[in-house]
Amino acid sequence: MSKMRQTFIAAIFVAAISSACPAQDPKAAAPNASKPPSGAVDARLGREYSGMYSFLQEGEFVQVTVEDDSKVTGFLSRYGDGDSDKGVFLDQYFKSGKLEGNKLIFTTEMVHAVWFEFKGTVERGEGKTREDEGFYVLRGTVIENTSDGAKKVTAHSQEVLLKSFPEETSPAKK
């Protein structure tokens, strides 16, 4: 086969492949490694709010974990105040929870005919670093719902400011 004919066939082959694969927009090239795609950024937003916060009484707390898609899981640990559980430490896991921006809502499962709802915001508190109490605060309304034997629900709401517990730093290496 002549060199001219080989060059001609190669040119046709390259043209055929080029037309089958549309040119890529340089702006649509691989994402910049220094800037994650917006979906990845959105998935991480709010995770910094995960942690332990004070609850209604001294010694009580709520654990908040922000997961993917702004789903919030966690639990609260509180002292029982009913006749059968007075002073007993009770854990109530979240039945549902969501974070949209800095707006947080969650509802706990019912334990001993009581469940809680929180509606409010996550804000920066007075703590200077994450190692300080109150670096973040949950500001909003807690509603304590109580169901009696006849399934009548009584709701008691109160405005709260729940402070984050200090994060422990890793000990210095020796």
PyMOL commands that set and color helices and strands:
alter all, ss='L'
color gray80, all
select helices_A, chain A and resi 3-20+26-28+38-44+47-49+68-70
alter helices_A, ss='H'
color red, helices_A
select strands_A, chain A and resi 51-54+61-66+72-79+89-100+103-108+114-124+136-147+153-163
alter strands_A, ss='S'
color yellow, strands_A
deselect
rebuild
show_as cartoon
